[in-house]
Amino acid sequence: MKLAGVCCPRYSGQRQCPHTGNKYGEREDEPTAKTHRTCEGSQKDSKLREELQALRETFSNFTESTEVEVKALSSQERVRLGAQDTGVPRAKPRGLAARVTDLPAPALGPADHSGLLLHVKQFVSDLRSLSCQMAVLHGNGSGRTCCPVNWLEYESSCYWFSRSGKSWAEADKYCQLESAHLVVVGSWDEQKFVQHHMGPVNTWMGLTDQSGLWKWVDGTDYETGFKNWRPEQPDDWYGHGLGGGEDCAHFTDDGRWNDDVCQRPYRWVCETALEPPS
């Protein structure tokens, strides 16, 4: 069916219909609903192309200006270093970095501040660990102790986070073969660190009451130590139908602790001490 050579009146600002090519006022027959839809679609396509082109130009301008700023900052840094060597006072840079410094700091709530502090601590720890490993690889890190590759350093320990599931006993054995043990949580800060890196998944820890009393695998005193159980846990529930009670502790998806059947295939976290150089 041949479309009528009519454009919608709403597009009367154009000289020609973007679909038919007819000048306005040239009517072959009366407009139809299909004609209106076709004209409208063509107009939208044209507008999208214009916006895309504008975005490309904006991005290009941004890239060019950023490159100029970076070069300017590099030049200013060289001047600054030269001024330090000669004693000549250096001018205050007013490039990109200076303008960013001048921006007002956003207001942070307690939760935001806590999360930001954790990220900063972990970033510093990662840099220190990377520097240590590089020194060892280059043969000039004698006497230095680093966390193994793919382990994370926090405070005075190294942590490894699994990405598969095992029973509690298999996970415990895995950590022992790595000269480590299932993670022992001794503080709220350590809890937050582990929770941040394990993600919202059930994850075994080194806490069990298979001998009758709750004990940490490294001998840390359970009764006086840190705890983060879910309400009404541990409950040693027998209604799961798997036989026996619940004798092994794990992090739940929100980080709080729960006791469960030790045979369940959960992820796990290994921990080992970061020994100081002798």
C-alpha positions as CSV (number, residue, x, y, z in Angstrom):
1,M,0.0,0.0,0.0
2,K,1.4,3.3,-1.0
3,L,1.5,5.8,1.8
4,A,-0.2,9.1,1.4
5,G,2.2,12.0,0.7
6,V,1.2,13.9,3.8
7,C,3.1,14.9,6.9
8,C,1.7,15.4,10.3
9,P,0.7,19.0,11.1
10,R,2.8,18.8,14.2
11,Y,5.9,18.8,12.0
12,S,4.9,21.9,10.1
13,G,8.2,23.6,11.3
14,Q,10.0,21.5,8.6
15,R,10.1,22.2,4.9
16,Q,9.6,18.6,3.9
17,C,8.1,15.5,5.4
18,P,11.0,13.3,6.5
19,H,9.2,10.2,5.2
20,T,7.6,11.2,1.9
21,G,9.8,14.1,0.8
22,N,6.7,16.2,-0.1
23,K,6.7,19.9,0.7
24,Y,4.0,20.9,3.2
25,G,0.7,21.7,1.5
26,E,1.2,19.0,-1.2
27,R,-1.5,16.4,-0.4
28,E,-2.1,13.3,-2.4
29,D,-5.0,12.3,-0.2
30,E,-6.1,12.6,3.3
31,P,-3.7,11.7,6.1
32,T,-4.1,8.4,7.8
33,A,-3.1,7.1,11.2
34,K,-0.3,5.0,9.6
35,T,1.0,8.1,7.9
36,H,1.2,9.9,11.3
37,R,3.0,7.0,12.9
38,T,5.5,6.8,10.1
39,C,6.2,10.5,10.1
40,E,6.5,10.4,13.9
41,G,8.9,7.5,13.8
42,S,11.1,9.2,11.2
43,Q,11.1,12.4,13.2
44,K,12.2,10.5,16.4
45,D,15.0,8.7,14.5
46,S,16.2,12.1,13.2
47,K,16.2,13.6,16.7
48,L,18.0,10.6,18.1
49,R,20.7,11.0,15.4
50,E,21.1,14.6,16.3
51,E,21.4,13.9,20.0
52,L,23.9,11.1,19.4
53,Q,26.0,13.5,17.3
54,A,25.8,16.1,20.1
55,L,27.0,13.5,22.6
56,R,29.9,12.5,20.4
57,E,31.0,16.1,20.1
58,T,30.6,16.7,23.8
59,F,32.7,13.6,24.6
60,S,35.3,14.6,22.1
61,N,35.5,18.0,23.6
62,F,35.7,16.6,27.1
63,T,38.5,14.1,26.1
64,E,40.5,16.9,24.4
65,S,40.1,19.3,27.4
66,T,41.0,16.5,29.9
67,E,44.1,15.7,27.9
68,V,45.1,19.3,28.0
69,E,44.5,19.5,31.7
70,V,46.7,16.3,32.3
71,K,49.5,17.7,30.2
72,A,49.3,21.0,32.1
73,L,49.4,19.2,35.4
74,S,52.4,17.2,34.3
75,S,54.1,20.4,33.3
76,Q,53.3,22.1,36.6
77,E,54.7,19.1,38.5
78,R,58.0,19.4,36.6
79,V,58.1,23.1,37.4
80,R,57.3,22.3,41.0
81,L,60.1,19.8,41.3
82,G,62.5,22.2,39.6
83,A,61.4,24.9,42.1
84,Q,62.2,22.6,45.0
85,D,65.7,22.0,43.6
86,T,66.5,25.7,43.0
87,G,64.6,27.2,46.0
88,V,62.4,29.3,43.7
89,P,58.8,29.6,45.1
90,R,56.4,27.6,43.0
91,A,53.0,28.9,41.7
92,K,49.9,27.2,43.0
93,P,48.5,25.0,40.2
94,R,45.0,25.8,39.1
95,G,44.4,22.9,36.8
96,L,42.0,20.0,37.1
97,A,43.4,18.6,40.3
98,A,43.3,22.0,42.0
99,R,39.6,22.5,41.0
100,V,38.8,19.0,42.3
101,T,40.4,19.9,45.6
102,D,38.3,23.1,45.8
103,L,35.1,21.1,45.5
104,P,33.1,21.0,48.8
105,A,33.2,17.6,50.5
106,P,29.8,15.7,50.4
107,A,28.1,15.2,53.7
108,L,28.5,11.7,54.8
109,G,26.3,9.8,57.3
110,P,27.7,7.3,59.8
111,A,27.2,4.4,57.5
112,D,28.8,6.1,54.5
113,H,31.8,7.2,56.6
114,S,32.2,3.6,58.0
115,G,32.1,2.1,54.5
116,L,34.4,4.7,53.0
117,L,36.9,4.1,55.9
118,L,36.8,0.4,55.2
119,H,37.5,0.9,51.5
120,V,40.4,3.3,52.3
121,K,42.0,0.8,54.8
122,Q,41.7,-2.0,52.3
123,F,43.2,0.1,49.5
124,V,46.2,0.9,51.7
125,S,46.5,-2.7,52.7
126,D,46.4,-3.9,49.1
127,L,49.1,-1.4,48.1
128,R,51.3,-2.5,50.9
129,S,50.8,-6.2,50.0
130,L,51.5,-5.5,46.4
131,S,54.6,-3.6,47.2
132,C,55.8,-6.4,49.5
133,Q,55.2,-9.1,46.8
134,M,57.0,-7.0,44.2
135,A,60.0,-6.7,46.5
136,V,60.1,-10.4,47.1
137,L,59.8,-11.1,43.3
138,H,62.7,-8.8,42.6
139,G,64.8,-10.5,45.3
140,N,65.2,-7.5,47.6
141,G,62.5,-8.3,50.0
142,S,64.5,-10.5,52.4
143,G,63.1,-10.6,55.9
144,R,59.7,-9.3,54.7
145,T,56.5,-11.4,55.0
146,C,53.6,-10.9,52.6
147,C,50.2,-12.4,52.3
148,P,50.2,-15.2,49.6
149,V,49.0,-14.2,46.2
150,N,45.1,-13.9,46.0
151,W,44.9,-13.5,49.8
152,L,43.8,-10.3,51.4
153,E,45.7,-8.6,54.3
154,Y,43.7,-7.1,57.1
155,E,45.3,-6.0,60.4
156,S,47.8,-8.8,61.2
157,S,46.1,-11.6,59.3
158,C,45.7,-12.9,55.7
159,Y,42.4,-14.1,54.4
160,W,41.3,-16.2,51.5
161,F,37.7,-16.3,50.2
162,S,36.4,-19.3,48.4
163,R,34.2,-19.2,45.3
164,S,32.8,-22.7,45.6
165,G,31.1,-24.8,48.3
166,K,32.3,-27.5,50.6
167,S,31.1,-29.1,53.8
168,W,32.4,-27.6,57.0
169,A,34.9,-30.5,57.6
170,E,36.2,-30.3,54.0
171,A,36.6,-26.5,54.2
172,D,38.4,-26.9,57.5
173,K,40.8,-29.4,55.9
174,Y,41.4,-27.1,52.9
175,C,42.5,-24.3,55.2
176,Q,44.8,-26.6,57.2
177,L,46.5,-27.7,53.9
178,E,47.1,-24.0,53.3
179,S,48.7,-23.7,56.8
180,A,45.7,-21.7,57.9
181,H,42.4,-22.3,59.6
182,L,38.7,-21.3,59.1
183,V,38.2,-17.7,59.9
184,V,38.0,-16.7,63.6
185,V,36.1,-13.4,64.1
186,G,37.4,-11.4,67.0
187,S,35.9,-8.0,66.6
188,W,33.2,-6.0,64.9
189,D,35.7,-4.5,62.5
190,E,36.9,-7.9,61.4
191,Q,33.3,-9.0,61.0
192,K,32.7,-6.0,58.6
193,F,35.9,-6.8,56.7
194,V,34.9,-10.5,56.2
195,Q,31.3,-9.6,55.4
196,H,32.3,-7.0,52.8
197,H,34.5,-9.5,50.9
198,M,32.4,-12.7,51.1
199,G,29.2,-11.1,49.7
200,P,25.6,-12.0,50.5
201,V,26.1,-15.8,50.6
202,N,26.3,-18.5,53.3
203,T,29.9,-18.9,54.4
204,W,31.5,-21.2,56.9
205,M,33.6,-19.8,59.8
206,G,35.8,-21.6,62.3
207,L,33.2,-22.1,65.0
208,T,31.7,-25.5,66.0
209,D,30.1,-27.3,68.9
210,Q,30.6,-30.8,67.6
211,S,32.3,-31.6,70.8
212,G,29.4,-30.3,72.9
213,L,30.5,-26.7,73.5
214,W,31.0,-23.9,71.0
215,K,34.7,-23.5,70.3
216,W,36.8,-21.6,67.9
217,V,39.2,-23.7,65.9
218,D,42.3,-21.7,66.9
219,G,41.5,-21.9,70.7
220,T,40.1,-18.4,71.0
221,D,37.8,-18.2,74.0
222,Y,34.2,-18.3,72.8
223,E,32.4,-17.2,75.9
224,T,34.2,-13.9,76.3
225,G,34.8,-13.2,72.7
226,F,32.9,-11.4,69.9
227,K,29.5,-12.8,68.8
228,N,27.0,-11.8,66.0
229,W,24.3,-14.5,66.1
230,R,20.9,-14.0,64.5
231,P,18.0,-13.7,66.9
232,E,17.2,-17.0,68.7
233,Q,20.4,-18.6,67.3
234,P,22.1,-21.0,67.8
235,D,19.1,-23.3,68.2
236,D,20.6,-26.8,67.2
237,W,17.5,-27.4,65.1
238,Y,16.6,-31.0,64.3
239,G,13.7,-30.4,61.9
240,H,15.8,-30.3,58.7
241,G,15.5,-34.0,58.1
242,L,19.2,-34.5,57.5
243,G,20.0,-36.3,60.7
244,G,21.4,-34.8,63.9
245,G,21.4,-31.2,65.0
246,E,23.2,-28.1,63.8
247,D,26.8,-28.1,65.0
248,C,28.7,-25.7,62.6
249,A,28.4,-21.9,62.4
250,H,28.3,-19.8,59.3
251,F,27.8,-16.3,58.1
252,T,24.3,-15.8,56.6
253,D,23.6,-13.5,53.6
254,D,23.3,-10.5,55.9
255,G,26.5,-11.3,57.8
256,R,24.9,-12.5,61.0
257,W,25.7,-16.0,62.3
258,N,23.6,-19.1,62.2
259,D,24.2,-22.7,63.2
260,D,23.5,-25.3,60.5
261,V,24.1,-28.9,59.4
262,C,27.9,-29.3,58.9
263,Q,27.4,-31.3,55.7
264,R,25.9,-28.4,53.7
265,P,28.1,-27.1,50.9
266,Y,28.8,-23.5,51.8
267,R,31.6,-21.2,50.9
268,W,34.3,-20.6,53.4
269,V,37.1,-18.2,54.5
270,C,40.6,-19.2,55.5
271,E,42.7,-17.1,57.8
272,T,46.4,-17.2,58.7
273,A,48.6,-14.9,60.8
274,L,50.8,-12.5,59.0
275,E,54.1,-13.1,60.8
276,P,56.4,-10.1,61.4
277,P,59.9,-10.4,59.9
278,S,62.3,-12.0,62.3
